[in-house]
């Protein structure tokens, strides 16, 4: 029996199916197969696929895929807007009240917020976010890390610039560390059910060539044209501009480096991101149901 069909046979249409996995692991394809079987919508749980302006670079489902199966929370946020895990929770909440969806993505924080709850942290004022941008640009990540309280520093991924800056912004805006806010986490929207919560295991040796192949596919499907559409208004401080490769591909168009160097830089960054995702999943998703991606 096909292993994907065998897996689907163990799932229930009565409850949401959660699928986490590193970039390029095939989780979107699996989500579509499960959704097609149950007649369910696919809901995005990726922090960068929410943005409208980078479909190809963030590997959002194609227009044809979105036409074939209902997709929600993809490309619904303007590239100029900030968007947090709290925003995503508010957006996903009404989608849990209809047909049980298949929720798929690579942002572990979204899944933990959904199944474990999320602290109600006040929104960060634009002025503080801009101050954080400037501090990061002028003094580097170490300056933000040095400002954090010890407990927060121990909890976050200190190599993830977005997470570090977010923690710095929370402390600056509220006078309390992110860890302190997290300790006041509210009730979860979705009770955890291990049978329905899947993590794709994607070892480095299997994933690395897929990452390179996916970049080539992005080029074939219009990445340069997409980057050109974003280039004139590109602002590296925007959350949407943190999409892996955005700065590099726009820089290529502006003559900063040739295409081969751009490709290599993006592939390396993507591999590093996948490594951070795998580490996060291993640390935080031990109770989830682990599936070998290469078997599907």
Secondary structure, DSSP 8 states (H G I E B T S, - for coil): --HHHHHHTT--TTS-EEEEE-TTSSHHHHHHHHHHHHT--EEE--TTTTBTT-TTTTT---HHHHHHS-EESSS-B-TTS---HHHHHHHHHGGGSSS--EEEES-HHHHHHHHH---------HHHHHHHHHHHHHH-HHHHHHHS-HHHHHHS-TT-HHHHHHHHHHHHHHSS-HHHHHTT----SS---GGGEEEEE--HHHHHHHHHHHHHHHHHTTHHHHHHHHHTT--TTSGGGGSTTHHHHHHHHTTSS-HHHHHHHHHHHHHHHHHHHHHHHHHH-TTSEEEEGGG-
